[in-house]
Amino acid sequence: MTQIMGSPDEANKKKMSKDEQDVAVRDSLNRIKNKLLVMSGKGGVGKTSTSVNLAIALARLGYQVGLMDVDLHGPDVPRVLGLMGMIGLSANHKLDPIRFNDHLKVVSIESLTTNKDEAIIWRGPIKFSAIRQFIADVEWGELDFLLIDAPPGTGDEPLTVAQTIPDAKAVIVTTPQEVSLADVRKSISFCRTVKLDILGLVENMSGYICPHCGEQADLFGSGGGERTANDARISFLGRIPFDPQVVACGDNGKSFQEAHPDSPVTQAYEQIARQIGKLSDD
């Protein structure tokens, strides 16, 4: 199987191998119409949940979608989607993504490790190599969207994506409270510094709608994400209400949108997915 872990021999690869990988990266990216880096300024805002549910929502609209988990130290995407087993090899001797359904395929470092609870202790250069291999050595095929779930902050992983995928666009996830919005402003600054276009901002956990009385309670506030987007002159993609069932479904590896097709959360993700599709076509 293709090595994804940047062994000690990695540093001794010949320049020709680097050139060949550059070609493979370009060839793979040329078959993907839209590349979206899902990022957040801080942890705990539901970035992975947003990545997974946006990928599912886009797939439910009929798009061909890939989801690449580059949160190398905390890869949760396979568990949230209930994907078991290891990644195999395609007929072209490339890594074959695990399929969630006919429209959504997934790659994560967790699907390449036998011990899911073993810590991945890597420095920057190895992360850089692994992320490039996730693009060059994976049989992504023709995709309408590749969503890239990055760890929180502005470190090695989002920087590697920005450098490797020059036409990527950022989708920034926040919650409404100021402590999250302050970090989001750093993410916006990061994108502008590295010349990474911002597709828009999503406000997650924006209000809780009581399932019994229908009243809304703003557990974490509301509207802060939209105000921040307006102040920064970037698109506001929409609000995702808080629903404890999102957590329950993620813990059990079940699709929330399939389990609760008529919920406000599912409707919100569908609306945001439609807006992303429209913005990407413009």
VOVEXLO-793001 format. One record per residue (C-alpha): residue number from 1; residue in three letters; chain; x, y, z negated. Coordinates in steps of 0.2 Angstrom, whole numbers. Layout:
BEGIN
{atom NUM, 'ALA', 'A', {X, Y, Z}};
...
//
This chain:
BEGIN
{atom 1, 'MET', 'A', {0, 0, 0}};
{atom 2, 'THR', 'A', {6, 18, 3}};
{atom 3, 'GLN', 'A', {15, 25, -12}};
{atom 4, 'ILE', 'A', {6, 40, -19}};
{atom 5, 'MET', 'A', {17, 43, -34}};
{atom 6, 'GLY', 'A', {32, 51, -29}};
{atom 7, 'SER', 'A', {45, 38, -35}};
{atom 8, 'PRO', 'A', {64, 43, -38}};
{atom 9, 'ASP', 'A', {67, 39, -19}};
{atom 10, 'GLU', 'A', {55, 53, -14}};
{atom 11, 'ALA', 'A', {68, 66, -16}};
{atom 12, 'ASN', 'A', {79, 56, -4}};
{atom 13, 'LYS', 'A', {67, 55, 11}};
{atom 14, 'LYS', 'A', {75, 60, 27}};
{atom 15, 'LYS', 'A', {69, 77, 35}};
{atom 16, 'MET', 'A', {62, 67, 49}};
{atom 17, 'SER', 'A', {50, 59, 37}};
{atom 18, 'LYS', 'A', {45, 76, 31}};
{atom 19, 'ASP', 'A', {42, 82, 49}};
{atom 20, 'GLU', 'A', {31, 66, 52}};
{atom 21, 'GLN', 'A', {21, 70, 37}};
{atom 22, 'ASP', 'A', {19, 88, 42}};
{atom 23, 'VAL', 'A', {12, 81, 59}};
{atom 24, 'ALA', 'A', {0, 69, 50}};
{atom 25, 'VAL', 'A', {-6, 83, 38}};
{atom 26, 'ARG', 'A', {-10, 94, 53}};
{atom 27, 'ASP', 'A', {-19, 80, 63}};
{atom 28, 'SER', 'A', {-29, 75, 48}};
{atom 29, 'LEU', 'A', {-34, 93, 44}};
{atom 30, 'ASN', 'A', {-39, 96, 63}};
{atom 31, 'ARG', 'A', {-53, 84, 61}};
{atom 32, 'ILE', 'A', {-60, 93, 46}};
{atom 33, 'LYS', 'A', {-71, 108, 50}};
{atom 34, 'ASN', 'A', {-72, 116, 33}};
{atom 35, 'LYS', 'A', {-61, 114, 18}};
{atom 36, 'LEU', 'A', {-67, 120, 1}};
{atom 37, 'LEU', 'A', {-56, 121, -14}};
{atom 38, 'VAL', 'A', {-68, 121, -30}};
{atom 39, 'MET', 'A', {-59, 129, -44}};
{atom 40, 'SER', 'A', {-62, 138, -61}};
{atom 41, 'GLY', 'A', {-52, 149, -72}};
{atom 42, 'LYS', 'A', {-54, 138, -87}};
{atom 43, 'GLY', 'A', {-60, 121, -92}};
{atom 44, 'GLY', 'A', {-77, 116, -98}};
{atom 45, 'VAL', 'A', {-87, 126, -86}};
{atom 46, 'GLY', 'A', {-93, 111, -76}};
{atom 47, 'LYS', 'A', {-81, 112, -61}};
{atom 48, 'THR', 'A', {-80, 93, -58}};
{atom 49, 'SER', 'A', {-99, 92, -60}};
{atom 50, 'THR', 'A', {-101, 106, -48}};
{atom 51, 'SER', 'A', {-89, 98, -35}};
{atom 52, 'VAL', 'A', {-98, 81, -36}};
{atom 53, 'ASN', 'A', {-115, 88, -35}};
{atom 54, 'LEU', 'A', {-111, 100, -21}};
{atom 55, 'ALA', 'A', {-103, 86, -11}};
{atom 56, 'ILE', 'A', {-119, 75, -14}};
{atom 57, 'ALA', 'A', {-131, 90, -9}};
{atom 58, 'LEU', 'A', {-121, 93, 7}};
{atom 59, 'ALA', 'A', {-121, 74, 11}};
{atom 60, 'ARG', 'A', {-140, 74, 8}};
{atom 61, 'LEU', 'A', {-142, 88, 21}};
{atom 62, 'GLY', 'A', {-134, 76, 33}};
{atom 63, 'TYR', 'A', {-116, 83, 33}};
{atom 64, 'GLN', 'A', {-101, 71, 34}};
{atom 65, 'VAL', 'A', {-92, 75, 17}};
{atom 66, 'GLY', 'A', {-76, 71, 9}};
{atom 67, 'LEU', 'A', {-72, 74, -9}};
{atom 68, 'MET', 'A', {-53, 74, -14}};
{atom 69, 'ASP', 'A', {-50, 74, -33}};
{atom 70, 'VAL', 'A', {-33, 83, -36}};
{atom 71, 'ASP', 'A', {-36, 85, -54}};
{atom 72, 'LEU', 'A', {-21, 73, -56}};
{atom 73, 'HIS', 'A', {-20, 73, -75}};
{atom 74, 'GLY', 'A', {-39, 72, -78}};
{atom 75, 'PRO', 'A', {-47, 63, -63}};
{atom 76, 'ASP', 'A', {-65, 61, -67}};
{atom 77, 'VAL', 'A', {-73, 61, -50}};
{atom 78, 'PRO', 'A', {-74, 42, -48}};
{atom 79, 'ARG', 'A', {-82, 39, -65}};
{atom 80, 'VAL', 'A', {-95, 53, -63}};
{atom 81, 'LEU', 'A', {-100, 45, -46}};
{atom 82, 'GLY', 'A', {-99, 27, -53}};
{atom 83, 'LEU', 'A', {-86, 22, -41}};
{atom 84, 'MET', 'A', {-77, 6, -46}};
{atom 85, 'GLY', 'A', {-62, -3, -39}};
{atom 86, 'MET', 'A', {-46, 2, -30}};
{atom 87, 'ILE', 'A', {-43, 11, -13}};
{atom 88, 'GLY', 'A', {-39, -1, 1}};
{atom 89, 'LEU', 'A', {-31, 1, 18}};
{atom 90, 'SER', 'A', {-39, 5, 34}};
{atom 91, 'ALA', 'A', {-36, -3, 51}};
{atom 92, 'ASN', 'A', {-23, 11, 54}};
{atom 93, 'HIS', 'A', {-14, 6, 39}};
{atom 94, 'LYS', 'A', {-20, 22, 30}};
{atom 95, 'LEU', 'A', {-28, 24, 13}};
{atom 96, 'ASP', 'A', {-47, 20, 16}};
{atom 97, 'PRO', 'A', {-58, 32, 5}};
{atom 98, 'ILE', 'A', {-71, 24, -6}};
{atom 99, 'ARG', 'A', {-88, 27, 0}};
{atom 100, 'PHE', 'A', {-102, 34, -11}};
{atom 101, 'ASN', 'A', {-114, 33, 4}};
{atom 102, 'ASP', 'A', {-114, 34, 23}};
{atom 103, 'HIS', 'A', {-111, 53, 22}};
{atom 104, 'LEU', 'A', {-99, 55, 7}};
{atom 105, 'LYS', 'A', {-82, 47, 5}};
{atom 106, 'VAL', 'A', {-70, 50, -10}};
{atom 107, 'VAL', 'A', {-51, 49, -14}};
{atom 108, 'SER', 'A', {-44, 51, -32}};
{atom 109, 'ILE', 'A', {-28, 46, -41}};
{atom 110, 'GLU', 'A', {-39, 36, -53}};
{atom 111, 'SER', 'A', {-44, 24, -39}};
{atom 112, 'LEU', 'A', {-25, 21, -36}};
{atom 113, 'THR', 'A', {-21, 16, -54}};
{atom 114, 'THR', 'A', {-24, -1, -62}};
{atom 115, 'ASN', 'A', {-25, 6, -80}};
{atom 116, 'LYS', 'A', {-38, 20, -80}};
{atom 117, 'ASP', 'A', {-33, 26, -97}};
{atom 118, 'GLU', 'A', {-14, 28, -94}};
{atom 119, 'ALA', 'A', {-8, 46, -94}};
{atom 120, 'ILE', 'A', {-1, 53, -78}};
{atom 121, 'ILE', 'A', {15, 63, -82}};
{atom 122, 'TRP', 'A', {21, 72, -67}};
{atom 123, 'ARG', 'A', {30, 88, -64}};
{atom 124, 'GLY', 'A', {26, 100, -50}};
{atom 125, 'PRO', 'A', {36, 92, -35}};
{atom 126, 'ILE', 'A', {28, 75, -37}};
{atom 127, 'LYS', 'A', {11, 83, -38}};
{atom 128, 'PHE', 'A', {15, 93, -22}};
{atom 129, 'SER', 'A', {20, 77, -14}};
{atom 130, 'ALA', 'A', {4, 67, -20}};
{atom 131, 'ILE', 'A', {-8, 80, -14}};
{atom 132, 'ARG', 'A', {0, 81, 3}};
{atom 133, 'GLN', 'A', {-1, 62, 4}};
{atom 134, 'PHE', 'A', {-20, 63, 0}};
{atom 135, 'ILE', 'A', {-22, 73, 16}};
{atom 136, 'ALA', 'A', {-9, 64, 27}};
{atom 137, 'ASP', 'A', {-10, 46, 22}};
{atom 138, 'VAL', 'A', {-29, 45, 20}};
{atom 139, 'GLU', 'A', {-41, 40, 34}};
{atom 140, 'TRP', 'A', {-53, 55, 32}};
{atom 141, 'GLY', 'A', {-59, 54, 50}};
{atom 142, 'GLU', 'A', {-71, 68, 56}};
{atom 143, 'LEU', 'A', {-78, 78, 42}};
{atom 144, 'ASP', 'A', {-90, 93, 41}};
{atom 145, 'PHE', 'A', {-83, 97, 24}};
{atom 146, 'LEU', 'A', {-69, 92, 13}};
{atom 147, 'LEU', 'A', {-72, 97, -5}};
{atom 148, 'ILE', 'A', {-56, 98, -16}};
{atom 149, 'ASP', 'A', {-59, 97, -35}};
{atom 150, 'ALA', 'A', {-44, 105, -43}};
{atom 151, 'PRO', 'A', {-40, 107, -61}};
{atom 152, 'PRO', 'A', {-44, 123, -70}};
{atom 153, 'GLY', 'A', {-32, 137, -69}};
{atom 154, 'THR', 'A', {-20, 143, -56}};
{atom 155, 'GLY', 'A', {-6, 131, -57}};
{atom 156, 'ASP', 'A', {3, 118, -46}};
{atom 157, 'GLU', 'A', {-13, 110, -39}};
{atom 158, 'PRO', 'A', {-23, 124, -32}};
{atom 159, 'LEU', 'A', {-6, 133, -26}};
{atom 160, 'THR', 'A', {-2, 117, -16}};
{atom 161, 'VAL', 'A', {-19, 116, -8}};
{atom 162, 'ALA', 'A', {-18, 135, -3}};
{atom 163, 'GLN', 'A', {0, 132, 4}};
{atom 164, 'THR', 'A', {-5, 116, 13}};
{atom 165, 'ILE', 'A', {-22, 120, 20}};
{atom 166, 'PRO', 'A', {-21, 138, 26}};
{atom 167, 'ASP', 'A', {-39, 139, 32}};
{atom 168, 'ALA', 'A', {-46, 132, 15}};
{atom 169, 'LYS', 'A', {-59, 143, 6}};
{atom 170, 'ALA', 'A', {-62, 144, -13}};
{atom 171, 'VAL', 'A', {-78, 141, -22}};
{atom 172, 'ILE', 'A', {-76, 147, -39}};
{atom 173, 'VAL', 'A', {-86, 140, -54}};
{atom 174, 'THR', 'A', {-90, 150, -70}};
{atom 175, 'THR', 'A', {-102, 150, -84}};
{atom 176, 'PRO', 'A', {-111, 167, -88}};
{atom 177, 'GLN', 'A', {-101, 171, -104}};
{atom 178, 'GLU', 'A', {-87, 184, -104}};
{atom 179, 'VAL', 'A', {-74, 172, -110}};
{atom 180, 'SER', 'A', {-76, 162, -94}};
{atom 181, 'LEU', 'A', {-78, 177, -83}};
{atom 182, 'ALA', 'A', {-62, 185, -89}};
{atom 183, 'ASP', 'A', {-53, 169, -83}};
{atom 184, 'VAL', 'A', {-63, 169, -67}};
{atom 185, 'ARG', 'A', {-56, 187, -63}};
{atom 186, 'LYS', 'A', {-39, 179, -64}};
{atom 187, 'SER', 'A', {-44, 165, -51}};
{atom 188, 'ILE', 'A', {-50, 179, -40}};
{atom 189, 'SER', 'A', {-33, 188, -42}};
{atom 190, 'PHE', 'A', {-24, 171, -38}};
{atom 191, 'CYS', 'A', {-34, 169, -22}};
{atom 192, 'ARG', 'A', {-30, 186, -16}};
{atom 193, 'THR', 'A', {-12, 185, -21}};
{atom 194, 'VAL', 'A', {-10, 168, -11}};
{atom 195, 'LYS', 'A', {-21, 174, 3}};
{atom 196, 'LEU', 'A', {-34, 161, 0}};
{atom 197, 'ASP', 'A', {-51, 166, 6}};
{atom 198, 'ILE', 'A', {-66, 165, -6}};
{atom 199, 'LEU', 'A', {-82, 158, 0}};
{atom 200, 'GLY', 'A', {-91, 163, -15}};
{atom 201, 'LEU', 'A', {-95, 161, -34}};
{atom 202, 'VAL', 'A', {-106, 148, -43}};
{atom 203, 'GLU', 'A', {-113, 152, -60}};
{atom 204, 'ASN', 'A', {-116, 135, -69}};
{atom 205, 'MET', 'A', {-126, 132, -85}};
{atom 206, 'SER', 'A', {-136, 148, -81}};
{atom 207, 'GLY', 'A', {-151, 146, -93}};
{atom 208, 'TYR', 'A', {-160, 131, -100}};
{atom 209, 'ILE', 'A', {-178, 127, -94}};
{atom 210, 'CYS', 'A', {-187, 118, -107}};
{atom 211, 'PRO', 'A', {-195, 102, -100}};
{atom 212, 'HIS', 'A', {-210, 104, -111}};
{atom 213, 'CYS', 'A', {-215, 122, -110}};
{atom 214, 'GLY', 'A', {-206, 128, -95}};
{atom 215, 'GLU', 'A', {-198, 143, -104}};
{atom 216, 'GLN', 'A', {-180, 148, -100}};
{atom 217, 'ALA', 'A', {-168, 150, -114}};
{atom 218, 'ASP', 'A', {-151, 158, -110}};
{atom 219, 'LEU', 'A', {-139, 147, -120}};
{atom 220, 'PHE', 'A', {-123, 155, -113}};
{atom 221, 'GLY', 'A', {-131, 171, -106}};
{atom 222, 'SER', 'A', {-136, 174, -88}};
{atom 223, 'GLY', 'A', {-131, 185, -74}};
{atom 224, 'GLY', 'A', {-113, 187, -78}};
{atom 225, 'GLY', 'A', {-107, 177, -63}};
{atom 226, 'GLU', 'A', {-117, 187, -51}};
{atom 227, 'ARG', 'A', {-111, 204, -58}};
{atom 228, 'THR', 'A', {-93, 198, -57}};
{atom 229, 'ALA', 'A', {-96, 193, -39}};
{atom 230, 'ASN', 'A', {-103, 209, -35}};
{atom 231, 'ASP', 'A', {-89, 219, -44}};
{atom 232, 'ALA', 'A', {-76, 209, -34}};
{atom 233, 'ARG', 'A', {-86, 210, -18}};
{atom 234, 'ILE', 'A', {-87, 192, -15}};
{atom 235, 'SER', 'A', {-103, 181, -11}};
{atom 236, 'PHE', 'A', {-113, 175, -25}};
{atom 237, 'LEU', 'A', {-119, 157, -20}};
{atom 238, 'GLY', 'A', {-131, 154, -34}};
{atom 239, 'ARG', 'A', {-135, 149, -52}};
{atom 240, 'ILE', 'A', {-136, 131, -59}};
{atom 241, 'PRO', 'A', {-147, 129, -74}};
{atom 242, 'PHE', 'A', {-141, 119, -89}};
{atom 243, 'ASP', 'A', {-149, 102, -90}};
{atom 244, 'PRO', 'A', {-143, 88, -103}};
{atom 245, 'GLN', 'A', {-147, 75, -90}};
{atom 246, 'VAL', 'A', {-133, 81, -79}};
{atom 247, 'VAL', 'A', {-121, 75, -93}};
{atom 248, 'ALA', 'A', {-130, 59, -96}};
{atom 249, 'CYS', 'A', {-130, 55, -77}};
{atom 250, 'GLY', 'A', {-112, 59, -76}};
{atom 251, 'ASP', 'A', {-107, 48, -91}};
{atom 252, 'ASN', 'A', {-117, 34, -83}};
{atom 253, 'GLY', 'A', {-110, 36, -66}};
{atom 254, 'LYS', 'A', {-127, 40, -58}};
{atom 255, 'SER', 'A', {-132, 53, -46}};
{atom 256, 'PHE', 'A', {-142, 66, -55}};
{atom 257, 'GLN', 'A', {-150, 72, -38}};
{atom 258, 'GLU', 'A', {-156, 54, -34}};
{atom 259, 'ALA', 'A', {-162, 52, -52}};
{atom 260, 'HIS', 'A', {-171, 69, -53}};
{atom 261, 'PRO', 'A', {-175, 74, -35}};
{atom 262, 'ASP', 'A', {-187, 88, -40}};
{atom 263, 'SER', 'A', {-178, 96, -55}};
{atom 264, 'PRO', 'A', {-172, 114, -55}};
{atom 265, 'VAL', 'A', {-154, 108, -55}};
{atom 266, 'THR', 'A', {-157, 98, -39}};
{atom 267, 'GLN', 'A', {-166, 112, -30}};
{atom 268, 'ALA', 'A', {-152, 124, -35}};
{atom 269, 'TYR', 'A', {-138, 113, -28}};
{atom 270, 'GLU', 'A', {-148, 111, -12}};
{atom 271, 'GLN', 'A', {-150, 130, -10}};
{atom 272, 'ILE', 'A', {-132, 132, -13}};
{atom 273, 'ALA', 'A', {-127, 119, -1}};
{atom 274, 'ARG', 'A', {-138, 126, 12}};
{atom 275, 'GLN', 'A', {-130, 143, 9}};
{atom 276, 'ILE', 'A', {-113, 135, 10}};
{atom 277, 'GLY', 'A', {-118, 127, 27}};
{atom 278, 'LYS', 'A', {-124, 144, 33}};
{atom 279, 'LEU', 'A', {-108, 154, 28}};
{atom 280, 'SER', 'A', {-97, 141, 35}};
{atom 281, 'ASP', 'A', {-106, 142, 52}};
{atom 282, 'ASP', 'A', {-105, 161, 53}};
//
